[in-house]
Amino acid sequence: MANRTSTQNLRKRVRNHYRGNAASSTLRLTLGCLLGLELRRVGSGQKMTFGKAGETTLSQWMADNARVCWIEQNEPWTLESQLISELDLPLNLAQNRHNAFHSRLQDLRAQARQRARELPISS
């Protein structure tokens, strides 16, 4: 896997997952879909989120249930590939086609996006 250097530091990336929205966080998109939140097109219709109420619900769920830890690593993309290949990490789609939940999660997210495209744009 190629080195994909992020323009954000770790603090910004974690904050985005905890306080951002489904349009900017694949983790939020996945968790919201699994929790049954309704994905909606917002703004110009290009971005999809769970709306203000849904994103608030998701943020609270994450505050109650999700934890973050990290270790320093000079080449984190190498460790990421190793962990995804060796551990059962069902919420990761990238590099994780071997996981038994991969296709189900991929379908669930695609269905949520399709439903959002069929609904009117939300304010």
Contacts in CASP RR format, 6 or more apart in sequence:
PFRMAT RR
TARGET T0000
AUTHOR 0000-0000-0000
METHOD contacts of the structure
MODEL  1
MANRTSTQNLRKRVRNHYRGNAASSTLRLTLGCLLGLELRRVGSGQKMTF
GKAGETTLSQWMADNARVCWIEQNEPWTLESQLISELDLPLNLAQNRHNA
FHSRLQDLRAQARQRARELPISS
1 77 0 8 1.000
1 78 0 8 1.000
1 80 0 8 1.000
1 81 0 8 1.000
1 95 0 8 1.000
2 77 0 8 1.000
3 75 0 8 1.000
3 77 0 8 1.000
4 77 0 8 1.000
6 13 0 8 1.000
8 16 0 8 1.000
10 70 0 8 1.000
14 68 0 8 1.000
16 24 0 8 1.000
16 25 0 8 1.000
17 25 0 8 1.000
17 27 0 8 1.000
17 28 0 8 1.000
17 62 0 8 1.000
17 68 0 8 1.000
18 59 0 8 1.000
18 62 0 8 1.000
18 63 0 8 1.000
18 66 0 8 1.000
19 59 0 8 1.000
20 28 0 8 1.000
20 55 0 8 1.000
20 59 0 8 1.000
21 28 0 8 1.000
21 47 0 8 1.000
21 49 0 8 1.000
21 50 0 8 1.000
21 51 0 8 1.000
21 55 0 8 1.000
22 28 0 8 1.000
22 29 0 8 1.000
22 32 0 8 1.000
22 39 0 8 1.000
22 48 0 8 1.000
22 49 0 8 1.000
22 50 0 8 1.000
22 55 0 8 1.000
22 58 0 8 1.000
23 29 0 8 1.000
23 42 0 8 1.000
23 47 0 8 1.000
23 48 0 8 1.000
23 49 0 8 1.000
26 93 0 8 1.000
27 91 0 8 1.000
28 50 0 8 1.000
28 55 0 8 1.000
28 58 0 8 1.000
28 62 0 8 1.000
29 39 0 8 1.000
29 48 0 8 1.000
29 109 0 8 1.000
29 112 0 8 1.000
30 91 0 8 1.000
30 93 0 8 1.000
30 105 0 8 1.000
30 109 0 8 1.000
31 58 0 8 1.000
31 61 0 8 1.000
31 62 0 8 1.000
31 66 0 8 1.000
31 91 0 8 1.000
32 39 0 8 1.000
32 50 0 8 1.000
32 54 0 8 1.000
32 58 0 8 1.000
33 39 0 8 1.000
33 105 0 8 1.000
33 108 0 8 1.000
33 109 0 8 1.000
33 112 0 8 1.000
34 105 0 8 1.000
34 108 0 8 1.000
35 57 0 8 1.000
35 58 0 8 1.000
35 61 0 8 1.000
37 50 0 8 1.000
37 54 0 8 1.000
37 57 0 8 1.000
37 58 0 8 1.000
38 50 0 8 1.000
38 54 0 8 1.000
38 112 0 8 1.000
38 115 0 8 1.000
38 116 0 8 1.000
39 48 0 8 1.000
39 49 0 8 1.000
39 50 0 8 1.000
39 112 0 8 1.000
39 113 0 8 1.000
39 115 0 8 1.000
39 116 0 8 1.000
40 48 0 8 1.000
40 49 0 8 1.000
40 50 0 8 1.000
40 51 0 8 1.000
40 116 0 8 1.000
40 119 0 8 1.000
40 121 0 8 1.000
40 122 0 8 1.000
41 47 0 8 1.000
41 48 0 8 1.000
41 116 0 8 1.000
41 117 0 8 1.000
41 119 0 8 1.000
41 121 0 8 1.000
41 122 0 8 1.000
42 48 0 8 1.000
42 49 0 8 1.000
42 51 0 8 1.000
42 121 0 8 1.000
42 122 0 8 1.000
42 123 0 8 1.000
43 121 0 8 1.000
43 122 0 8 1.000
43 123 0 8 1.000
44 121 0 8 1.000
45 121 0 8 1.000
48 113 0 8 1.000
48 116 0 8 1.000
49 55 0 8 1.000
50 57 0 8 1.000
50 58 0 8 1.000
51 122 0 8 1.000
73 79 0 8 1.000
80 95 0 8 1.000
81 95 0 8 1.000
83 89 0 8 1.000
84 92 0 8 1.000
84 94 0 8 1.000
84 95 0 8 1.000
84 96 0 8 1.000
85 95 0 8 1.000
85 98 0 8 1.000
88 99 0 8 1.000
89 96 0 8 1.000
89 99 0 8 1.000
90 99 0 8 1.000
90 100 0 8 1.000
90 101 0 8 1.000
90 102 0 8 1.000
90 105 0 8 1.000
91 105 0 8 1.000
92 99 0 8 1.000
93 102 0 8 1.000
93 105 0 8 1.000
93 106 0 8 1.000
96 102 0 8 1.000
END
